[in-house]
Structure formats: C-alpha cells, structure tokens
Amino acid sequence: MRKNFALYIAKRYLLSKSSNNAINFITIIAAVGVIIGAAALFIVLSGFAGLKDFSLQFSSLVDPDLKAVVAQGKSFVTSPNELNQLDDLEGIASYSKIIEERVILTFNNKNLIVNLKGVDRNYPQSTIDSILVQGQWFTPSTDQIVAGWGVANNLSFGVFDYDKTISIAVPKPGKGQFTSVTSAFNAIKATNSGVFQINEELDNAYVYANLETAAYLLNYTPNQISAIEFRLNNIEDIDAVKEQLQKILGEKVVIKNRAQLNDALYKMLNTENLAVYLIFTLVLIIALFNVIGSIIMMILDKKKNLNTLFNLGATLKDIRRVFFLQGSIMSVLGGGIGLLLGWVIVWLQSQFSLIMITPHLPYPVTIKPINFVIVFATISVLGILASKIASGRISKHLITEY
C-alpha cells in the first residue's frame, strides 16, 4: 500500500504543472536532456557499429573462415597423409595452400617491396570474382601475377603488357658472401594479368601469384608452404572443425579464425567504441545533473505538501521514495523516448542516406539489438542513481519546518 501511495504521488508530481514556472522550465530541460542524451548515445553506437562492419567487410572478402599458420618460422611441410585427411574432412568446403613472402617488384626502373601471396588452383572463385576489377586471374602454371590497384599504380604497369615484363626478386636463403648482386637474389620475369581492389592497405601491399612461382622464388620443397586457408560448409561448426584441424596438422601450426587473423583491427575498433561510449556516458552524467536539480527544486516547492503528508502518517522513507520514483520514471521514460528517436534517425540514415561521406558513399550505420540494451541500461542506472542522490537530500528537519 505504501509503495502504491509513493508511486501515485510521484506520477502526480511528474505530470502536473508547478505554480512556479521556473521549476516547470527546469523539469522540461531535465527531461529533454535525458531524451537527447539517450538518442545521441544510440546514434553514436549505431554509427560505430556501421563503421566496424564497413571496415571488416573488406577483409572478409579475402580472409578465410579458418587459417592454419606456422607456429614457428616461416613455413612448414605437409605430408600426403595429412592432405588426405583434410580431403576427407566433412566440415571443409575447400582449402587452399598458401605461400607468402616479402619480395621486390621492379618495373621500368621503379622498385617496390610488396607481399607476394602464392595460391593454388583451389583458391576460391568467389573471392577472385569479388576482388578482381580489371583483366583476369592468372593462368595456372605460368609466371603471371595479379597486382593490387595501388601496386600497379605506383609502378605504372597495366594488364598484359608483354613489351615490358615485371621482375620479381627475393633474397636467396643461406650464409656466406655473394660475388654479385645478381647471385644474391632468386628472380623471375612476370606479366600482370589483372588488378584487384579490396582496400587501400591491401591494394598497396599485395600481389597474387601461382603457388609454384612462389615456391620457386623461395627454393621451397614440394608441400612446403606458409599456411593453409579453409572455407567451411557451415560456419556454426567452426569450433569443431578447428579442433579436428589441429589434431590433423599437429603443433607445427596454429589454427586461427577470422577475428584472430584481424586481432589488431578488432582491438582498435573495440577500443574506439568503448572510448566513445565512455565519453557519451560522461555527457549523460552531466545531463542527469539537471534531473538532480529538478528534483531538489521540486522538493523545495512542495515543502508544505510534504509537511502535510508527514503529519498524515507518511514516513520520511515514504517521502524520499516519492521523489526517487519521480526521478526514476523521468529517466526511464526519457531514455525510452530517446531510444525511439535515435532508432528513427538511424533508420532514416540507413534507408535514405541523409549524411554522405563521399558523393557515392553514405555514412554507414548498423542497428544492433545489443545497443538498445546498452543505452537503456546506462540511462536507467544513471537516472536511478541520480534520483537516489536527490531524494536522499530530504531530511526530517526540511519537511517539519512549517
């Protein structure tokens, strides 16, 4: 009964106008501050979720579901028995053997250090189709390459330019002195058959080639590779498949999923997201000082009424509960309205591209259910805490002054 009494009075105080216009104005400012703060936090979190998805979509074009990378050194050797077991593994849709190494590209007296990625014939056609923007994929068993857009632009070569070949060189392994610069490198002449485009970082740093070409440059033995990339039939089986792969290939490799392959990028994006959340939470805390101020002003305005309630039998705890509930309702209700407003703005951006980064690229946003929970929980907890602080200012001396 006492709880219903406190809730009834709290709702009356929240919805009814005070005779003092200044208090009404302060209450409106406090409510608007909560609404705008909740909407802003949701919009910012949705914006960062969109940026995260936008950043990761490029790496997902070339990153496999799982990748076996060497645990120590630069390469490992796979046995025929291991390859047969991989062929028989049901969870794997396909796998591709990979050789990666830093090489020197030379064209028309220009030099550039890039990452050469040698891939076999099993490299996914879906990946090739999604990244290739000019020319065609290299022909198997040839010394053709497919260069990133930035690499081709920096060295100023085109597609199928047979008049001027591209030199690919890598230092020879071993010890001792070399008699000439030529003897210090393994080198081949190659032709660029296509250009791929993923993102600026990869476009400026990678060149694809046949696995045999990369193996020749590095003096690798048969079945000596740098990694194996796996595509799965069902991504939900990733943990089980990962465990099976580790058993087959042993401790010479480490099996990584897509997130682990991009751990630096994930950490950077998550850290930025946390930093922005904390900054806007601080803004919300400042806004909720208005809630504390409006409750205190309401307490001072209702001193006569509080005295009457006290004389009628209401306890100090009951009276404090009235204003605690008033502030909590204002915060929760304002947070809900702010969430709705924020969702509408984010939805409009996703549907109608209201804000553009470039003339052809709208600012990316992603609506995620977890962001609703985060914003509502944040505004509710902070609002309840602010209400507790404000209602705690009520003392017996304050309500018995009359």
N, C-alpha and C positions, 0 to 999 in steps of 0.2 A: 504493500500500500504506500509506504514511504517512497519507494522508488518511482511509482507511478505519479505521485504528487510532485516530486522533483522534476520528472520529465515533462509533466504538464506545464509547470511554471516556466521551465526552460524554453519550451516551444513558444509560449506566450510572449516572453521577453524577446525572443529572437525575431518573431514575426510582427509584433506590434511596434508602432512608432513611439518614440520617446517625445515628451513635451519639449525637450532640448534638441534643437536642430543640429547643434554641433555633434551630439552623440550619434544621431542618425547618420550624419555625414561620415563620422569615424567608422561606424559599423559597416557602411556601404564600402568604404575604402578597404577595410579589412577583408570583406567578402570578395571584392573584385581582385585584391592581391592574391588570395588563395586560388581563385579561378585561373587567373593569368599565369601564376607560378606553376600550377599543375599542367596547364596546357603547354607552356613553354618547355617544361621538363619532358613531356611526352613527345613533343615535336623534335626536340634535340636528340632524344634516344632513338626515335624512328629514323632521323637523318643519319645518325652514325651507323645504325643497323643497315641502312641503304648503302652507305659508303663502304662498309665492311663487305657486304655481298658483292658490290660493284668491283672492289679490289680483288676479291678472291675468285670471281668468275673467270678472270683471265688465266690465273694459274691453274684453275680446274680444267682448262682446255688441254693442257699438256701433262698435268700430274696424274699418275695412275691411282687406282684405289689402294694398292699396296706396292711397295718397292723394297726389294732386298738389296741393301748396300753393304759394302765390305766393312767388316768390323775393324780391321787394321790394314794399313797400307792403302794401295790404290786399286788393287784387283784381286780376284780370286778365280779359282778353276772349278768348273762344274763337271761332274762325271756323267757318263752316259746313263748310269743307273738313276742319278738324281733327276736328269731330264725326263727319263721315262716315267718316274713317279709324278713329276709335275704335269706331264701329259695326261695321266690317269686321274688327277685330282678333279673331283666333280665341281667344286665351287669356283673353279677358274674358267672364265670365258676365253681368255687368251693371255699369252705372256710374250714379252719381247726382251731379248738380250741386248744389253747396252754397254758401250764403251765411251767414256767421257774423259777428255783431257784438254788442257790449255795448249793452243797451237798458235803459230804465227801465219797470218794470211798476208800475201804480198800480191799487189796488182798495180801495174803501171807506176812502179817506183813508190807506192804507198804501202806502209806496213800497219798491221792491226793485230793485237793479241785478242783472241776470242776463245770460247769454249766449243770444241768440236764434240758433237754427240753422234756417235755411230750407232745406228739401229738396224735390226734385221728385217726380214720380209714380213714378220708378224706384227710390225708396228701398226697400231690401229688406223684403219682407213678413215674412221670418223674424226680422229684427231687431225689427220692430214687435210681432210676436206674443210675443217673449221678454221685452220690457221693459214692455209695457202691462199695468197691474194694475187699472185702473178706467176705465169709459167706453169710448170708441172713438177710433180715429185720426181726425185732422181730415179733413174733406171737401175734395177738391181745388177750387181756385179760390174759396175762402172765406177769411175772416179768423179762422178758428178756430185754436186753438193746443192743444198737448198739453204740460202742465207737469210738472216733476219733483215727486215727493212732498213734498220739503222746501219747494219754492217755493209749492205750493198750501197747505201747512200754515202757512207764515209769513205769507201774505197772506189766509189764511182764506177761500178760494173753493173751490167744488165743481165739479161737472160739469154743463154745460148750464144755468147759472144766467143766464137771459135778463133777469131783473129788474135785475141789476147787471152791466154789462159791464166788461171789463178794458181799461185804457188802456195802449197800448204806444207809447213815445216814444223818439226818438233825436235828438240834436242835428243840425241842418242843417249840411252842409258849406259852406265858403266863408269869406269875410272880411267885415269891416265890423261896424257896430253894429246891434243889433236894437232895434226900437221897443217890443217887448213880449216877455214870456216865451213866449207862445203862438207868436209868429213865429220863435222860436229853435229850435223842435222840429218834426219831422215826427211825426205821431201818428195812430193808428187805434184804433178800438174793436173788441175781440175777445172771443170766447167760448171758454172752456176746454171742450174736448170729451172730454178724457181725462187720466189721470195715469199716468206711467211711474215705474218704480223700478229703479235699477241699483246704485248705491252712494251713500253719504251725500254724497260730494263732488259727484257729477254731479246727484243729486236736488235739491241746494240751489242749483245754479248754472245749470241749462239749461232752456230752453223750445223746443219744436219748433213750426215754422210752415210754411206753404206758401212755396215759393221766391218766388212773385210778391209775397207780403206783405212778405218781407224786402227784395226789390228795390225796392218802392215806398217803404218807410221810408228806404232809403239813397240814393234817387234814382239807382239803377243803370240803365245802358242795357241793352238786350237782349243776352244772352250775356255780361254782366259778372258774374263770380262770384268767390267766395273760394277755392274748392277743388273738386276732383272726387274722389269716393270710388269705388274699384274693387273688385269681387268677382271672383275668378278661378275658372276651371274646374278648374284643378289647381294647388295651392299649390306644387308642386315646380317649376313653370315660372316662379316669381316673378321670378327674376333676368333671364330672357329677356324677359318681359313688361315689366318695369321699364325695360329698355334701349329697347324699342320705344316705350313711352310717352314717354320723354324725347326721342326723335327726333321724335315727332309734335307734342308740345306745346312743345318748344324750351326755351331757357334762362329763360323767364319763370316757370317753375315748378320746384319740387324734388320729386322722387318719393320718398316715404318708406314704409317697410314698418311693420308693427305695432310692432315693437320700437323703431324710431326715433320713432314717434309718442308712445311712452311711455318715452323715454330716461331721464327723471328718475326714474321709478318703478323701471325696471330697474336703474339705477345704485344707488339706495338699497337695493333688495333684495339685490343682489350684494355691496354693501359690508357690509351687516349679516351676510350669510352668511360672508364672508371673516373678519370680526371674530370671530364665534362660533367658526369653525374654528381661528383662531389662539389664542383663549383656551383652547379644549379641548385643543389641541396642547400648550400650556404645562402644562396639568394632566397630560397624558400624560407629558411630560418629567419632571415631578415624580414621577409614579408609577414611572417607569423608573429613578429613583434607587434604588428598592427592588431592582431587578434587579441593579444595580451592587453594592449592599450584599450581596445574597445570594451573588453570585459571589465576591466578596472573602472572605466568611465561609467559603465552600466551599473556597477556595484555602488558607486558614489551617488548616482542618480536615483537609485532605488532604496536608499538607506531607510526612508520612512516605511516603505513596504516591508523591508526585511525585519525591521523592528516589530511590525505588526505580526508578521509570520512567527517571529521568535516568541512573542507573547502568547500566540495561539497554540504553542506547543512544538513548533518546528525546532529541531536541534541545530547546533552550529554545523554539524556534519551534513544535515539535510540542505541547509542554505548553501554551503560550499558545493554540494552536489548539483544544485540548480545551475550555477554558473559554469561548473565543469562540463555538464551536459550541453549547455548553451554553446560553449566554445567548441566542443567536440562535434556537435551537429553542424555548426558552421563550417568546420574544417572538412568533415567527411562529405557534406553536401557540396561545398565549393570544389573539393577535389573531384567529385563525380562529374560536376558540370564542366570543370576544366578538362577532364579526360575526354568528355564528349566533344568539346570544342576542338581540342587537339587532334582527335581522330578525324573530325570533319576536314580540318585543314590538311592533314597528311593525305587523306583520301583524295581530296581535290588535287593535290600536287601529283599524286600517282596517276590520276585519270586525265588531267588536263595540262600537266607540265607548266604550272604557273611560274616557277622560277627555273631559269635555264643557266647552266654553267657555260655552255657554248651555244651558238645558234642551233645546233642539232643535238645537243646533249642536255636533257633535263636533270635537275638535281635529284639524285637517287634517294628514295625513301622506301622503307620496308616496315609494314605493320606487323609486329610480333606480339602474341598474347602475353609473353613474359613482361613486356614493357608496361602493359596495363597494370599488372600485379605490382611491379616495382614502384610506379608512380603513385598508385592508390595507397600502397603500404607506407610509402615515405610520407605522403601528405597526412595520412591518418595518424601515424605515430608521432610526427612532429606537432600536429594540431592538438592531439590529446595531451602531449607533454606541455604545450603552451597553455592549454586550458587548466591543467593541474597547477601550473605555476601561478596563473592569475587567480584562480579560485582559492588558492592557499593564502592569499593576502587578506581574506576575510577573517576578522577576529571578533571575539565576543564584545570587546570594547567598541568596535566600529558599529555594530548593529544595536547597541544599547545606549548610544549617546543621547537619544531623544527621550 
